[in-house]
Amino acid sequence: MAKIISGKELSAKLKADMAAQVAEFPEKYGRVPHLVVILVGDNPASVSYVTGKAKASETVGIKNTTIRKPETISEEELLSLIRALNEDDSVDGILVQLPLPKHISESKVIETISKAKDVDGFHPLNVAALWQKEDCVLPCTPKGIIKMLKAAGVGIKGKRAVVIGRSNIVGLPVAKLLLDENATVTIAHSRTENLAELTRQAEILVVAIGRPKFVTADMVSEGTVVIDVGVNRDAETGKLCGDVDYAEVEPKASVITPVPGGVGPMTICCLMENTIECFLAKH
């Protein structure tokens, strides 16, 4: 039986700690941190994520403003809104919910957000700082994964880690954070040959490929630590599932994260932490 890392439980504990910290801010600094979330259009998944961020902000005691804009907003209008928020001293964190409509360049939007208010850790200068081992805002999901491993008592140093997925949001930064913890890291992806052969060598396996139940029991060795970042709909049941076939893999794993209730809550928890960090950097 694998030890299950509940991101739900861990994030609740961390949010309670943050709430106690933030409760002291009005006296110390005259206000609490302020996160502004911009939602373009009404993609149901995005609406759900934005609602989750607002709820977490309330729990932690962070001021949250959600700005909703129609899908028809022009790129320039969105960029000028971001520039105005950059200039607003009462705003500590700015997050634009992705994906954006096709006529808006995501990279332009990310680059326009001030590095000091980039709570997602996606700004090119924050990404560069991560790879240069300089102080930076860490991307929320990778940061949450490292916290989960440590909370479960998983030793990372010297371990063979395999990351399936090479996105800028999860795959690449989590590989870098694992390297910084002295793991030996291999990055694999959909074009990797003999993938199962590679994943069977992993002592820590992080899966962020965006394919439902992609990792099956034959791809995992006994005692592997399995972190499942995927959030998919199971075509047969309609229920949420990860990139790992949980029922198959769980008996072989030593530690595993469930979907839902695993990595997802930790991502939002780390967003709260990043907002506090951006606030404190100004004070």
C-alpha positions as CSV (number, residue, x, y, z in Angstrom):
1,M,0.0,0.0,0.0
2,A,1.4,3.3,-1.0
3,K,1.5,6.3,1.3
4,I,-0.9,8.8,-0.2
5,I,0.2,12.5,-0.1
6,S,-3.0,14.5,0.3
7,G,-2.4,17.9,-1.2
8,K,-5.7,18.9,0.3
9,E,-4.6,18.3,3.8
10,L,-1.1,19.7,3.4
11,S,-2.4,22.8,1.7
12,A,-5.0,23.4,4.5
13,K,-2.2,23.2,7.1
14,L,0.1,25.6,5.1
15,K,-2.8,28.0,4.5
16,A,-3.6,28.1,8.2
17,D,0.1,29.0,8.9
18,M,-0.1,31.8,6.2
19,A,-3.4,33.1,7.7
20,A,-1.7,33.5,11.1
21,Q,1.2,35.4,9.4
22,V,-1.1,37.6,7.3
23,A,-3.2,38.5,10.4
24,E,-0.2,40.4,11.7
25,F,0.3,42.5,8.5
26,P,-2.2,45.3,9.0
27,E,-0.5,46.2,12.3
28,K,3.0,45.8,10.8
29,Y,2.5,47.1,7.3
30,G,-0.8,48.9,7.3
31,R,-2.5,46.5,4.9
32,V,-2.7,42.9,3.7
33,P,-1.3,41.5,0.4
34,H,-3.5,42.2,-2.7
35,L,-3.8,39.7,-5.6
36,V,-5.5,40.7,-8.8
37,V,-6.7,37.9,-11.1
38,I,-7.7,38.7,-14.7
39,L,-10.1,36.3,-16.4
40,V,-10.7,36.7,-20.1
41,G,-13.9,34.9,-21.4
42,D,-15.8,32.2,-19.6
43,N,-14.0,28.9,-20.2
44,P,-15.6,26.7,-17.5
45,A,-12.2,25.3,-16.3
46,S,-10.7,28.8,-16.0
47,V,-13.8,30.1,-14.1
48,S,-13.4,27.2,-11.7
49,Y,-9.7,27.8,-11.1
50,V,-10.3,31.6,-10.6
51,T,-13.0,30.8,-8.0
52,G,-10.6,28.4,-6.2
53,K,-8.0,31.2,-6.1
54,A,-10.5,33.7,-4.6
55,K,-11.6,31.1,-2.0
56,A,-8.0,30.4,-1.0
57,S,-7.3,34.2,-0.8
58,E,-10.2,34.5,1.6
59,T,-8.9,31.6,3.8
60,V,-5.4,33.2,4.0
61,G,-6.7,36.7,4.5
62,I,-5.3,38.1,1.2
63,K,-7.3,40.7,-0.6
64,N,-8.4,39.3,-4.0
65,T,-9.8,41.2,-6.9
66,T,-11.0,39.3,-10.0
67,I,-11.3,41.4,-13.1
68,R,-13.5,39.7,-15.8
69,K,-13.2,40.7,-19.4
70,P,-15.1,39.5,-22.5
71,E,-13.3,37.1,-24.9
72,T,-13.5,39.9,-27.5
73,I,-11.1,42.2,-25.5
74,S,-8.3,43.4,-27.7
75,E,-4.7,42.5,-26.9
76,E,-3.8,46.2,-26.5
77,E,-6.6,46.7,-24.1
78,L,-5.5,43.8,-22.0
79,L,-1.9,44.9,-22.0
80,S,-2.8,48.4,-21.0
81,L,-4.9,47.0,-18.1
82,I,-1.8,45.1,-16.9
83,R,0.4,48.1,-17.2
84,A,-2.0,50.1,-15.0
85,L,-1.9,47.3,-12.4
86,N,1.9,47.3,-12.6
87,E,1.9,51.0,-11.6
88,D,-0.7,50.6,-8.8
89,D,1.2,50.4,-5.5
90,S,-1.8,48.8,-3.8
91,V,-1.4,45.7,-6.0
92,D,1.2,43.1,-5.0
93,G,0.4,40.2,-7.4
94,I,-1.0,40.0,-10.9
95,L,-2.2,36.8,-12.5
96,V,-3.7,36.4,-16.0
97,Q,-5.6,33.1,-16.2
98,L,-4.5,31.0,-19.1
99,P,-5.3,29.9,-21.8
100,L,-6.2,33.2,-23.6
101,P,-8.2,33.6,-26.8
102,K,-6.2,33.0,-29.9
103,H,-5.9,36.7,-30.9
104,I,-4.0,37.5,-27.8
105,S,-0.3,36.6,-27.4
106,E,0.3,34.7,-24.1
107,S,4.0,35.5,-24.2
108,K,3.3,39.2,-24.7
109,V,0.9,39.2,-21.7
110,I,3.4,37.3,-19.5
111,E,6.2,39.7,-20.4
112,T,4.1,42.7,-19.7
113,I,3.4,41.7,-16.1
114,S,6.0,43.3,-13.8
115,K,8.6,40.8,-12.7
116,A,8.0,41.9,-9.1
117,K,4.3,41.2,-9.3
118,D,4.5,37.9,-11.3
119,V,3.0,35.5,-8.8
120,D,2.9,32.7,-11.4
121,G,6.7,32.8,-11.9
122,F,6.3,32.8,-15.7
123,H,8.0,36.1,-16.5
124,P,11.1,35.5,-18.7
125,L,13.3,37.2,-16.0
126,N,11.9,35.0,-13.3
127,V,12.5,31.9,-15.5
128,A,16.1,33.1,-16.2
129,A,16.7,33.7,-12.4
130,L,15.4,30.1,-11.6
131,W,18.0,28.6,-14.0
132,Q,20.7,30.9,-12.7
133,K,20.0,30.0,-9.1
134,E,19.1,33.6,-8.3
135,D,16.2,34.8,-6.1
136,C,13.0,34.6,-8.0
137,V,9.3,33.8,-7.8
138,L,9.0,30.0,-8.3
139,P,6.2,28.6,-10.5
140,C,3.4,27.4,-8.2
141,T,3.0,23.7,-9.3
142,P,6.7,22.8,-9.2
143,K,7.1,24.6,-5.9
144,G,4.1,22.6,-4.5
145,I,5.6,19.3,-5.7
146,I,8.8,19.8,-3.9
147,K,6.9,20.8,-0.7
148,M,4.8,17.6,-1.1
149,L,7.9,15.4,-1.4
150,K,9.5,16.9,1.6
151,A,6.3,16.7,3.7
152,A,6.1,13.0,2.9
153,G,9.7,12.5,4.1
154,V,10.9,11.6,0.6
155,G,14.7,12.0,0.3
156,I,15.5,13.7,-3.0
157,K,19.3,14.0,-2.8
158,G,21.0,11.5,-5.0
159,K,17.8,9.9,-6.3
160,R,17.0,9.1,-9.9
161,A,14.1,11.3,-10.9
162,V,12.3,11.1,-14.2
163,V,10.0,14.0,-15.3
164,I,7.5,13.1,-18.1
165,G,6.6,16.5,-19.7
166,R,8.7,19.5,-20.8
167,S,6.3,22.4,-20.5
168,N,7.5,25.8,-19.3
169,I,4.8,25.7,-16.6
170,V,5.6,22.3,-15.0
171,G,8.1,19.9,-16.7
172,L,11.1,22.1,-17.1
173,P,10.9,24.1,-13.8
174,V,10.2,20.9,-11.7
175,A,13.2,19.3,-13.3
176,K,15.3,22.3,-12.3
177,L,14.0,22.3,-8.7
178,L,14.7,18.5,-8.4
179,L,18.2,19.2,-9.7
180,D,18.6,22.0,-7.1
181,E,17.7,19.3,-4.5
182,N,20.5,17.2,-5.9
183,A,18.5,14.6,-7.7
184,T,19.8,13.1,-11.0
185,V,17.1,14.2,-13.4
186,T,16.0,12.9,-16.8
187,I,13.3,14.8,-18.8
188,A,11.2,12.5,-21.0
189,H,8.2,13.4,-23.2
190,S,5.8,12.0,-25.8
191,R,8.6,11.5,-28.4
192,T,10.9,9.6,-26.0
193,E,11.8,6.2,-27.3
194,N,11.5,3.2,-24.9
195,L,9.8,5.4,-22.4
196,A,8.7,2.5,-20.1
197,E,12.3,1.3,-19.9
198,L,13.3,4.8,-18.7
199,T,10.5,5.3,-16.2
200,R,11.1,1.9,-14.6
201,Q,14.5,3.3,-13.5
202,A,12.9,6.2,-11.7
203,E,12.9,6.4,-7.9
204,I,10.9,9.6,-8.2
205,L,8.5,9.9,-11.2
206,V,6.7,13.2,-12.0
207,V,4.1,12.9,-14.7
208,A,2.8,16.0,-16.4
209,I,2.0,14.9,-20.0
210,G,-1.7,15.7,-20.1
211,R,-2.9,12.3,-21.2
212,P,-5.4,10.4,-19.0
213,K,-4.1,7.3,-17.3
214,F,-1.0,7.3,-19.5
215,V,1.4,5.8,-16.9
216,T,0.4,2.1,-16.3
217,A,1.8,-0.4,-13.8
218,D,4.3,-1.9,-16.2
219,M,6.0,1.6,-16.4
220,V,6.7,1.8,-12.7
221,S,9.1,-0.2,-10.5
222,E,8.2,-1.4,-6.9
223,G,8.7,1.4,-4.4
224,T,8.7,4.4,-6.8
225,V,7.5,7.8,-5.6
226,V,4.8,8.9,-8.1
227,I,3.7,12.5,-8.4
228,D,0.7,12.9,-10.8
229,V,0.3,16.5,-12.1
230,G,-2.4,15.7,-14.8
231,V,-6.0,16.7,-14.5
232,N,-8.1,15.0,-17.2
233,R,-11.7,13.7,-17.7
234,D,-11.9,9.9,-17.9
235,A,-13.7,9.3,-21.2
236,E,-15.6,6.3,-19.7
237,T,-16.7,7.6,-16.3
238,G,-16.6,11.3,-16.9
239,K,-14.8,11.7,-13.6
240,L,-11.5,13.6,-13.0
241,C,-8.4,11.5,-13.4
242,G,-4.7,12.0,-13.6
243,D,-2.0,11.1,-16.1
244,V,-1.3,8.0,-14.0
245,D,-3.6,5.0,-13.9
246,Y,-4.0,5.3,-10.1
247,A,-5.7,1.9,-9.4
248,E,-3.0,0.1,-11.3
249,V,0.0,2.0,-10.1
250,E,-0.8,2.7,-6.4
251,P,-0.1,-0.9,-5.2
252,K,3.4,-0.7,-6.6
253,A,4.3,2.9,-5.5
254,S,5.8,3.7,-2.1
255,V,4.3,7.2,-2.2
256,I,1.6,8.6,-4.6
257,T,-0.5,11.7,-5.1
258,P,-4.2,11.3,-5.9
259,V,-6.2,13.2,-8.6
260,P,-8.2,15.2,-7.5
261,G,-6.8,16.3,-4.1
262,G,-3.1,15.9,-4.8
263,V,-1.0,18.5,-6.7
264,G,-3.9,20.8,-7.6
265,P,-4.5,22.2,-4.1
266,M,-0.8,22.7,-3.6
267,T,-0.6,24.8,-6.7
268,I,-3.1,27.3,-5.3
269,C,-1.5,27.2,-1.9
270,C,1.9,28.2,-3.4
271,L,0.2,31.0,-5.3
272,M,-0.9,32.4,-1.9
273,E,2.7,32.0,-0.7
274,N,4.1,33.8,-3.8
275,T,1.6,36.7,-3.3
276,I,2.8,37.1,0.3
277,E,6.5,36.9,-0.9
278,C,5.8,39.6,-3.5
279,F,4.2,41.8,-0.8
280,L,7.0,41.3,1.6
281,A,9.6,42.1,-1.0
282,K,8.2,45.7,-1.1
283,H,8.2,46.2,2.7
